[in-house]
Amino acid sequence: MKYALTNGVILDGSKDMQPQRGKTVLTDGEIITAIVQDDADLNGYTVIDLQNRYLMPGLINMHVHLAGNGKPQKKQRDNEALVKKIMASGLTRAVAYRMVELLSGVTTIRTVGGLGSFDTRLRDEIAAGCRVGPRILAANQGISVPGGHMAGSVAVAAHSNEEALQVLAQAE
């Protein structure tokens, strides 16, 4: 489908990113093909009036734990014990998987440690059109050293290089 996005304020993602008015964004499918003046010929395009709303490049969140909610904690909790409870049965895993929130306004996320294979499962479901969400660059569960960052929660604790390689091989 070809679209002409008119009557918007364009933020182009450049270094200075000055708002641009009086321009129309032309697309073909998911590809932006041109940015033209508002008085350009739009024959063959479906016109969408942005009603003076902003149009900008997609936002990318480069550090996501799908199992987390991002809210600050008043007191430290035992993440390792919490993850063990969540992953203990098929029912609790299914509930946790359904609770993953993806409609946060970003178009791409990069996961950096998660519960089991949730990240790649969700990525594949979104790509197949079974769920709505952003593009996911998935890492699944991380690998850490014993007592290291997120070890026992969204990362497996490996005691040696060989053990880390075994964990990695099992994930493939």
PyMOL commands that set and color helices and strands:
alter all, ss='L'
color gray80, all
select helices_A, chain A and resi 79-86+90-98+118-127+161-171
alter helices_A, ss='H'
color red, helices_A
select strands_A, chain A and resi 2-6+9-10+23-28+31-37+46-49+54-55+60-64+108-111+135-137+142-144+155-157
alter strands_A, ss='S'
color yellow, strands_A
deselect
rebuild
show_as cartoon
